[in-house]
Amino acid sequence: MTVVIPARNCASELQGCLDAISTQAFSGPLEVVIAVAPSTDRTEQIAAKAICSWPTQVVANPAGTTSAGLNAAIQAARGEVIVRVDAQSRLPDGYVERAVATLARTGAANVGGVQRPVGAAALTRVIAAAMSSGFGGGPAHFRSGRHEGPVDTVYLGVFDAEALAAAGGFDETLERNQDYELNWRLREQGRVVWLDPTLVVDYLPRSSWSGLARQYFDYGAWKRVVIARHPHSLQPRQLAAPALVCGLVLSAIELVRGRPRGGLVPAAYLGSCTVAALRLGRSLPALGDRLRAAAAFAVMHLSWGMGFLVGRRRGR
């Protein structure tokens, strides 16, 4: 059993991730491999002094991308099962044992669970609530996680090492959306990607508006690349954000021309964001936080849509 972690600019998150891995109770051998990319913070130093209850090794990821780091860690792995973990994620107790049991029970090539965004600071709490909302994060199975069974993709993933090798590992030409693309190839080979909704993993979202916008812009840009390579992987829901951006641009043109009907789409979208945000009262009791969640919806949707429409494969 090998846990692989790609690490880049995550000095403040890495040890917390390892602490959660240390609490995993597993009867067999387990190792941790951290692939460290060149970073602008102290990630490399933190990784070199990492504290974990399981044997840990650090490998270099000179290419710097998540895909390359995952492949480097997998190449150094000795386990028959590969557990993919991000530095921004926190595994719950029993995650590894449960995932391995589900892998054996289902015969799947990849088993994963549900992403649960969490935040402690004011803005991260707002962004986490927006991401958890179906209006903000969308209807992907790894966000709602209501039913167990085969799906198109999952959060993180616990892989059968042989199936992962047969699929060719992660595509190192992709900087984002590499998980979805790998799961697509696995399913194209007739293998199963399985969602176990009892595997709920905490995720630490971006802590700034600019970071959130960059993240979702890149998501959209690289989704377009994946769809271009695998046209049949397109899901109708993935066209919603680009269509919204196009609708708002056309609305702006109409308003410039003095046609009041140009205000219909912006007004409808603003109203939808507001209503969806007001429904977050359980996680965001303060009215001000719910209004900021409405802004988070807009940042996520518009950044994703713009990335899909105009994002380049390199740069922003």
Secondary structure, DSSP 4 states (H G I P E B T S, - for coil): -EEEEEESS-TTTHHHHHHHHHT---SS--EEEEEEPP-SSSHHHHHHT---SS-EEEEE-TT-SHHHHHHHHHHH---SEEEE--TTEEPPTTHHHHHHHHHHHH--SEEEEEEEE--SSHHHHHHHHHHHSHHHH-S-HHHH--S-EE-S--EEEEEEHHHHHHHTSS-TT-SSSHHHHHHHHHHHTT--EEEEEEEEEEE---SSHHHHHHHHHHHHHHHHHHHHH-GGG--GGGGHHHHHHHHHHHHHHHHHTT-GGGGHHHHHHHHHHHHHHHTTTTT--SHHHHHHHHHHHHHHHHHHHHHHHH--SS--
